[in-house]
Amino acid sequence: MVLRLLITEVTEIHRGIYCVAGWDPDGSRMVRPLPDGVYWPRALIETTSTVPGTTVTVTPNRIRLNGDYPHRTEDLPIALAPIGHLPAAPVHWFGTDAPPSAATLAQAFGESLRHTSLWRGHRRGVHVPTGTRTCSLHGLRVPSHHLSFIEEDERLRALLQDAETRYNLPVSSRRLRETWREAGIAAVRRTLPAGTDLHVRVGLARGFGEQRDKCYVMLNGVLW
């Protein structure tokens, strides 16, 4: 069975290795397609022109994954080839056919959402425990003046205010990270439109190392 996926985010795992996620409009679900069960190398991203807003076709395969929740909710092994690319069409990021967008992070990821500290009124270290049965990908509807970007400890971070509280989140978006590395924080700030609602993509990173018990919230992208 071939699936159509509207790509919602491409995030950077390491330079040259990426995680892709998309909305399955026929199944009304978010999907994390994993070619042969692994992340996407740069060459595959580029040869398939996989960027947010494009629609691709993928074929699930029979590889069995043994990952933990919450990522197990969306993880989907797919065949490495063929990955198709459908003609460009207008994308509406809000509305009945759009990927869901919540008003708050708590609505997106549930009551297990935690944070480890506060920084100037912003919650940091925002996470859910590994093994939590919830989604690991979601959208937020946020006014553009409730999102900004800063540099901290030589990393790009986002200051986000949802309908309840304020957060300081790591940025995993490939596009935003590359813009920052190539042209600086001012160029990242210039990418955002003013006076409109944004569809902010948020996702949970897999727990690893000494933090394997926590899946931290990341800013995966911004759409409008």
Residue pairs with C-beta under 8 A, 6 or more apart in sequence:
1 59
1 60
2 57
2 58
2 59
2 84
3 24
3 26
3 27
3 31
3 57
3 58
3 59
3 60
4 24
4 25
4 26
4 55
4 56
4 57
4 86
5 22
5 23
5 24
5 31
5 33
5 55
5 56
5 57
5 58
6 22
6 23
6 25
6 53
6 54
6 55
6 91
6 99
7 20
7 21
7 22
7 50
7 51
7 52
7 53
7 54
7 55
7 56
8 21
8 22
8 23
8 30
8 52
8 99
8 137
8 139
8 201
8 220
8 221
8 223
9 19
9 20
9 21
9 52
9 137
9 173
9 201
9 203
9 220
9 221
10 18
10 19
10 20
10 40
10 45
10 50
10 51
10 52
10 173
10 174
10 175
10 221
11 18
11 19
11 20
11 21
11 172
11 173
11 174
11 203
11 218
11 220
11 221
12 18
12 172
12 173
12 174
12 177
13 19
13 39
16 41
16 42
17 39
17 40
17 41
17 42
18 39
18 40
18 41
18 42
18 45
18 174
19 32
19 39
19 40
20 32
20 33
20 40
20 45
20 50
21 30
21 31
21 32
21 33
21 74
21 137
21 201
21 203
21 220
22 30
22 31
22 33
22 56
23 29
23 30
23 31
23 98
23 99
24 30
24 31
25 97
29 74
30 74
30 99
30 135
30 137
30 138
31 74
31 76
32 71
32 74
32 75
32 76
32 136
32 137
33 58
33 76
33 78
34 65
34 75
34 76
34 77
34 78
35 44
35 78
35 79
35 80
35 83
36 61
36 63
36 77
36 78
36 79
36 80
37 63
37 65
37 77
40 50
44 50
44 80
44 83
45 51
48 56
48 83
48 85
49 85
50 56
50 83
50 85
51 175
52 175
52 201
52 221
52 223
53 91
53 223
54 85
54 86
54 88
55 85
55 86
55 89
56 83
56 84
56 85
56 86
57 82
57 83
57 84
57 85
57 86
58 78
58 79
58 83
58 84
59 78
59 79
59 82
60 76
60 77
60 78
60 79
61 77
61 78
61 79
62 77
63 77
64 77
65 72
65 75
65 77
67 75
67 206
68 130
68 131
68 206
68 207
69 130
69 131
69 132
69 133
69 134
70 109
70 128
70 132
70 133
70 134
70 135
70 136
70 204
70 215
71 136
71 204
71 206
71 215
73 133
73 134
73 135
73 136
74 135
74 136
74 137
91 223
92 98
93 99
93 101
93 139
93 199
93 223
93 224
94 101
94 141
94 197
94 199
98 199
99 139
99 199
100 138
100 139
101 138
101 139
101 140
101 141
101 199
102 108
102 138
102 139
102 140
102 141
103 140
103 141
103 162
103 163
103 164
104 140
104 162
104 163
104 164
104 165
105 113
105 126
105 140
105 162
105 164
105 167
105 202
105 217
106 113
106 164
108 135
108 138
108 139
108 140
108 202
109 128
109 134
109 135
109 138
109 204
109 217
110 128
110 132
110 134
112 128
112 129
112 132
112 134
113 126
113 127
113 128
113 217
114 126
114 127
114 128
114 129
115 123
115 124
115 125
115 126
115 127
115 167
116 124
116 125
116 127
117 123
117 124
117 125
118 124
119 168
121 166
122 159
122 166
122 167
122 168
123 165
123 166
123 167
123 168
124 167
124 168
125 214
125 216
126 167
126 169
126 216
126 217
127 204
127 214
127 215
127 216
127 217
128 134
128 204
128 214
128 215
128 217
129 213
129 214
129 215
130 207
130 212
130 213
130 214
130 215
132 215
136 203
136 204
136 215
137 201
137 202
137 203
137 204
137 220
138 201
138 202
138 203
139 199
139 200
139 201
139 202
139 223
140 160
140 162
140 199
140 200
140 202
141 197
141 198
141 199
141 200
142 160
142 161
142 162
142 197
142 198
142 200
143 196
143 197
143 198
144 192
144 193
144 194
144 195
144 196
144 197
144 198
144 224
145 194
146 160
146 161
146 162
147 158
147 159
147 160
147 161
147 192
147 198
147 200
147 222
148 158
148 159
148 189
149 156
149 157
149 158
149 159
149 171
149 176
149 180
149 185
149 188
149 189
150 156
150 157
150 158
150 159
150 185
151 157
151 180
151 185
152 168
155 170
155 171
156 170
156 171
156 176
156 177
156 180
156 185
156 188
157 168
157 169
157 170
157 171
158 167
158 168
158 169
158 170
158 171
158 219
159 166
159 167
159 168
160 166
160 167
160 168
160 169
160 200
160 219
161 167
167 217
169 202
169 217
169 218
169 219
170 205
170 216
170 218
170 219
171 177
171 180
171 218
171 219
172 203
172 205
172 218
172 219
172 220
173 201
173 219
173 220
173 221
173 222
175 191
175 221
176 188
176 191
176 219
176 221
176 222
179 187
179 188
179 191
180 187
180 188
191 222
192 198
192 222
193 224
196 224
197 224
198 222
198 223
198 224
199 222
199 223
199 224
200 219
200 221
200 222
200 223
201 219
201 220
201 221
201 222
201 223
202 217
202 218
202 219
202 220
203 217
203 218
203 220
204 215
204 216
204 217
204 218
205 215
205 216
205 217
205 218
206 215
207 213
207 214
207 215
